[in-house]
Amino acid sequence: MHALRALTVLSLVLVAPVYVGCGDDEPQQEEKGCSVTAQTGCQAGQICEEVEGAEPACFAPVAFKGKVINALDNAAVAGARVVARDANDAAVSSVAITAADGTYTLNVPAKRDSAGKPLPAKLTLRADASGFQTFPFAPRVALPIDVDKATGTPPVVQNASTDVALIPLQNPMGLGSIAGRVVVDGELDLVPAGALVVAGGSTGVVDYSGNFVVFNVATGSGINVNAYGKGLQIEGKTVAVEAGKETANVELHVTAEALARVTGKLSIVNGNGNSSTSVVLVLKETFIESAARGEVPKGLRVGNVSGDFAFEGVPAGDYKVLAAFENDGLVRDPDISIGGTAIVDVAVGTGDVTLAEGFKVTGAIDVLSPGAANIEEVMGKPTFKWADDSSEDHYEVRLFDAYGEKVWENLMVPGVSGSADVTAEYGGDALTPGMVYQFRATSIGKDGVPIAQTEDLKGVFIAR
């Protein structure tokens, strides 16, 4: 199995459905119907799915099959949790647990048309395991799965793209885990699936059944466990965590609908023809300062922003506000000598918040290699290549590993004249085979301040 396919992962080609019941091509529906929410009313081996323009019916489930491995040595990872998520990062499936050989089978929802065929929909996968970094975590991204391409009897896909390579933590010893569930109180009509659970900086995701596990939690008697998702105000809890043990049966309660509104404004200057971007709220507890990245709870992203933006239903908590944090040809303006370029902190309570200072966004420097479009494999010491920023004096290039740690830098890469491209040879120690790295280049003006930089999620590669 090629680790590269697992790391760029999860652009799955699924296979077509089979209906078990009244004929080869007919969905099976009990006399009293079935329930999509409760998953009742279907015979063994079937699940209840929504049907466009009709009542829900029973079908053989679409399943993903694959294997979770250690990215550095290809060894199987047992006990990993794999869950499917929608475009808003909300969990839409239960959790599959990998076996001793690292394999898993995950049934995923697939709304059907009147003939029983899955309708167009896209899902991604998240995987967590003890001793390993969560997938996906920036700069690694999970690519969409086209559910409507499902074929076969029963509908299953099993190939390199369903395999997931996890990166082992640097210091996994002395950590514990927390397991529990999120419960909705009273008559609240709220769904906690997909909420991000945070404990000691480590995270887990609430599955379709409301259950969660957070691996790799630092030990102590006062570990705060909180959960976040758009529209959800979830009461946290403080627990004790012991090394090598699981703190079980932790129950978090959705006590109210989160109604806070966070508003702000950005301006796009010298956007190279790009006129809109996105803004996200990253949980401050998960933020890595050196690499300027962290985890975004479900729903806390606003897209197609060209000026004013607003987040609705923000739960109470401390966040970092990041603009242009995806591959859209734009980046946060790196010129720290002017206003509107710093990463903003925002503390959200029960009331609305208006950010006092706007954001400046500018055109990104184009990455040429490695990692211009996809994660690439690189043998030996890499050469970094990017498009010239014509107004620069020189460039700074930095290399980060998957943990967000800077492993090398060259702060005096000469500017170029008469060439459209800039190159810089890596001059550090040998890279770790199987590790994911990202290079970032910044152009520096004649006054010594940054002008532009490469995008937040490009320049990513795997060392071989």
Secondary structure, 3 states (H helix, E strand, C coil): CCHHHHHHCCCCECCCCCCCCCCCCCCECCCCCCECCCCECCCCCCEEEEECCEEEEEECCEEEEEEEEECCCCCECCCCEEEEECCCCCECCCCEECCCCCEEEEEECCCECCCCCECCCEEEEEEECCCECCECCCCCCCCCEEHHHCCCCCCEECCHHHCEEECECCCCCCEEEEEEEEEECCCCCCCCCCCEEEECCEEEECCCCCEEEEEEEECEEEEEEEEEECCEEEECEEEEECCCCEEEEEEEEEEEECCEEEEEEEEEECCCCCCCEEEEEEEHHHCECCCCECCCCCCCEEEEECCEEEEEEECCEEEEEEECCCCCCEEECCCCCCCCCCCEEEEECCCCEECCCCEEEEECECEEECCCCCCEEECCCCEEEEECCCCCCEEEEEEEECCCCEEEEEEEEECCCCCCEEEEECCCCCCCCCCEEEEEEEEECCCCCEEEEECCCCCEEEEC
